Amino acid sequence: MSKGTTRRSIRIDDPLWDKAQAEASERGDNLSDIIRAVLIEYVETHANEQRKAMTSEVNIMTTAERLAVIEARPNNLAYGPEDRAYLLALVRELRADEDSK
């Protein structure tokens, strides 16, 4: 998968690298693909944790406070495009709740 990817330089202890490479070779895997998959899982897990923390903080606020926080700092609260979409959906939901009262 070299097309569309950028070569990166990272530091990994030799024993760990050698074990990982041997394991990947035994399984017929490519070490770059394994590292990529682990990084994707790491990023997704972090985003989910942020989303959960943000939701629990939002649940103890009044609706007006929630909207003010989100609208004042949308980029500070969003980890990436997926989080920004989540925030927009949350704002729509909160506004709908406010309108129905």
Rosetta silent file (secondary structure, phi, psi, omega in degrees, C-alpha in Angstrom):
SEQUENCE: MSKGTTRRSIRIDDPLWDKAQAEASERGDNLSDIIRAVLIEYVETHANEQRKAMTSEVNIMTTAERLAVIEARPNNLAYGPEDRAYLLALVRELRADEDSK
SCORE:     score description
SCORE:     0.000 S_00000001
   1 L     0.000   52.701 -177.582    0.000    0.000    0.000 S_00000001
   2 L   -85.973  -22.122 -179.569    2.699    2.479   -0.923 S_00000001
   3 L   -73.584  126.268  178.743    0.577    4.511   -3.314 S_00000001
   4 L    84.312    4.908  177.100   -1.000    7.498   -1.567 S_00000001
   5 L  -116.480  158.229  179.604    0.965    7.009    1.648 S_00000001
   6 L  -108.724  137.103  176.920    3.925    8.920    2.998 S_00000001
   7 L   -69.623  133.269 -179.554    7.061    7.251    4.297 S_00000001
   8 L  -118.443  156.861  176.928    7.492    7.963    8.023 S_00000001
   9 L  -120.789  121.139  179.165   10.458    7.600   10.311 S_00000001
  10 L  -131.820  161.481  178.043    9.885    6.303   13.843 S_00000001
  11 L  -107.708  126.196  178.789   12.103    4.875   16.572 S_00000001
  12 L  -137.822  135.582  178.540   11.390    1.357   17.858 S_00000001
  13 L   -55.823  140.113 -178.481   13.660   -0.829   19.997 S_00000001
  14 H   -55.502  -46.739 -179.041   15.395   -3.503   17.915 S_00000001
  15 H   -59.905  -41.117  178.779   14.103   -6.496   19.936 S_00000001
  16 H   -64.803  -45.190  179.766   10.490   -5.305   19.605 S_00000001
  17 H   -60.297  -46.088 -178.342   10.901   -4.607   15.884 S_00000001
  18 H   -62.599  -43.730  178.439   12.508   -7.999   15.271 S_00000001
  19 H   -63.672  -44.424 -179.318    9.746   -9.868   17.168 S_00000001
  20 H   -63.404  -42.247 -179.335    7.008   -7.923   15.384 S_00000001
  21 H   -66.417  -39.903  178.957    8.598   -8.519   11.998 S_00000001
  22 H   -65.007  -44.427  179.878    9.025  -12.239   12.692 S_00000001
  23 H   -62.759  -44.818  179.870    5.410  -12.565   13.874 S_00000001
  24 H   -62.206  -42.672 -179.759    4.113  -10.658   10.853 S_00000001
  25 H   -62.905  -42.757  179.041    6.197  -12.795    8.511 S_00000001
  26 H   -61.406  -35.094 -177.871    4.912  -16.028   10.100 S_00000001
  27 H   -88.961   -6.028 -178.649    1.337  -14.856    9.608 S_00000001
  28 L    76.864   23.292 -179.998    1.963  -13.579    6.089 S_00000001
  29 L   -98.810  163.692  176.913    1.240   -9.997    7.152 S_00000001
  30 L  -102.541  128.077 -176.864    2.945   -6.765    6.230 S_00000001
  31 H   -60.646  -35.360  176.794    4.354   -4.853    9.224 S_00000001
  32 H   -62.426  -40.673  178.286    3.288   -1.511    7.741 S_00000001
  33 H   -65.107  -38.150  178.938   -0.306   -2.753    7.496 S_00000001
  34 H   -65.838  -46.448  179.701   -0.200   -3.920   11.119 S_00000001
  35 H   -61.939  -42.404  178.855    1.169   -0.590   12.350 S_00000001
  36 H   -60.616  -44.299 -179.789   -1.455    1.263   10.293 S_00000001
  37 H   -64.156  -41.365  179.072   -4.261   -0.873   11.780 S_00000001
  38 H   -65.520  -40.520  178.334   -3.001   -0.300   15.331 S_00000001
  39 H   -65.297  -40.131  177.634   -2.805    3.471   14.734 S_00000001
  40 H   -62.023  -45.632  178.996   -6.352    3.520   13.343 S_00000001
  41 H   -61.470  -41.537  179.530   -7.606    1.637   16.411 S_00000001
  42 H   -61.235  -47.552 -178.828   -5.706    4.042   18.696 S_00000001
  43 H   -64.959  -43.995 -179.504   -7.184    7.119   17.024 S_00000001
  44 H   -65.203  -40.115  178.192  -10.731    5.707   16.992 S_00000001
  45 H   -63.348  -43.956  179.687  -10.508    4.688   20.655 S_00000001
  46 H   -62.868  -42.845  179.599   -9.266    8.154   21.615 S_00000001
  47 H   -63.111  -41.796  178.819  -12.058    9.818   19.651 S_00000001
  48 H   -64.829  -39.606  178.098  -14.667    7.584   21.328 S_00000001
  49 H   -64.168  -42.374  177.951  -13.253    8.382   24.784 S_00000001
  50 H   -62.141  -43.034 -178.835  -13.376   12.110   24.027 S_00000001
  51 H   -62.038  -43.237  178.768  -16.943   11.788   22.796 S_00000001
  52 H   -63.812  -44.551  179.739  -18.005    9.952   25.971 S_00000001
  53 H   -62.235  -43.301 -179.789  -16.301   12.513   28.221 S_00000001
  54 H   -63.450  -41.053 -179.694  -17.876   15.371   26.307 S_00000001
  55 H   -65.271  -42.639 -179.303  -21.314   13.767   26.546 S_00000001
  56 H   -67.025  -36.867  176.542  -21.061   13.205   30.306 S_00000001
  57 H   -65.737  -40.889 -178.115  -19.958   16.818   30.850 S_00000001
  58 H   -66.904  -33.437 -176.730  -22.787   18.075   28.681 S_00000001
  59 H   -65.434  -21.203 -179.804  -25.377   15.997   30.561 S_00000001
  60 L   -93.839   -0.202 -179.691  -24.881   17.967   33.804 S_00000001
  61 L   -98.666  159.540  170.952  -25.392   21.365   32.149 S_00000001
  62 L   -72.125  162.866 -179.394  -28.568   23.165   31.287 S_00000001
  63 H   -60.797  -42.644  179.529  -29.452   23.196   27.628 S_00000001
  64 H   -61.507  -40.568  178.067  -28.551   26.874   27.303 S_00000001
  65 H   -65.422  -40.324  179.119  -25.135   26.201   28.879 S_00000001
  66 H   -59.213  -50.695 -178.553  -24.556   23.267   26.525 S_00000001
  67 H   -61.599  -41.356 -179.320  -25.284   25.309   23.441 S_00000001
  68 H   -62.005  -43.634 -179.859  -23.108   28.192   24.641 S_00000001
  69 H   -64.881  -47.747 -177.292  -20.115   25.917   25.242 S_00000001
  70 H   -65.370  -44.929 -178.213  -20.436   24.094   21.946 S_00000001
  71 H   -69.784  -29.483 -179.316  -21.016   27.213   19.879 S_00000001
  72 H   -76.218  -31.789 -174.340  -18.164   29.100   21.569 S_00000001
  73 L  -137.445   52.913 -175.923  -15.540   26.415   21.055 S_00000001
  74 H   -61.392  -38.625 -178.300  -16.539   23.896   18.380 S_00000001
  75 H   -74.254  -28.951  177.510  -12.979   23.342   17.163 S_00000001
  76 H   -71.223  -29.427 -177.702  -11.621   22.959   20.707 S_00000001
  77 H   -88.190  -18.790 -175.482  -14.168   20.268   21.446 S_00000001
  78 L   -96.751  130.771  177.347  -13.799   18.353   18.182 S_00000001
  79 L   -80.647  -29.998 -179.282  -10.988   15.868   17.697 S_00000001
  80 L  -169.841 -170.810 -177.634  -11.621   15.635   13.964 S_00000001
  81 H   -56.841  -36.736 -179.638  -14.326   15.765   11.300 S_00000001
  82 H   -64.837  -40.475  178.464  -16.242   12.893   12.900 S_00000001
  83 H   -69.107  -37.533  177.621  -16.392   14.764   16.224 S_00000001
  84 H   -62.533  -40.011  177.298  -17.456   17.991   14.515 S_00000001
  85 H   -63.894  -40.516  177.179  -20.316   16.068   12.893 S_00000001
  86 H   -61.669  -44.008  179.335  -21.221   14.661   16.305 S_00000001
  87 H   -62.758  -42.666  179.151  -21.220   18.166   17.791 S_00000001
  88 H   -62.371  -40.457  177.935  -23.438   19.497   15.024 S_00000001
  89 H   -65.292  -39.799  178.517  -25.890   16.650   15.601 S_00000001
  90 H   -64.271  -42.935  178.106  -25.833   17.333   19.323 S_00000001
  91 H   -62.603  -43.437  177.905  -26.535   21.038   18.782 S_00000001
  92 H   -59.590  -43.049  179.459  -29.452   20.177   16.461 S_00000001
  93 H   -63.747  -43.475 -179.737  -30.840   17.807   19.089 S_00000001
  94 H   -66.116  -40.571  178.638  -30.506   20.374   21.853 S_00000001
  95 H   -65.417  -38.094  177.750  -32.120   23.086   19.785 S_00000001
  96 H   -63.944  -39.914  177.214  -35.004   20.750   18.945 S_00000001
  97 H   -61.517  -44.210 -179.271  -35.405   20.004   22.668 S_00000001
  98 H   -64.838  -40.962 -178.617  -35.472   23.727   23.446 S_00000001
  99 H   -67.185  -29.927 -178.009  -37.989   24.428   20.671 S_00000001
 100 H   -80.609   -8.830 -178.850  -40.327   21.702   21.929 S_00000001
 101 L   -84.870    0.000    0.000  -40.516   23.226   25.434 S_00000001
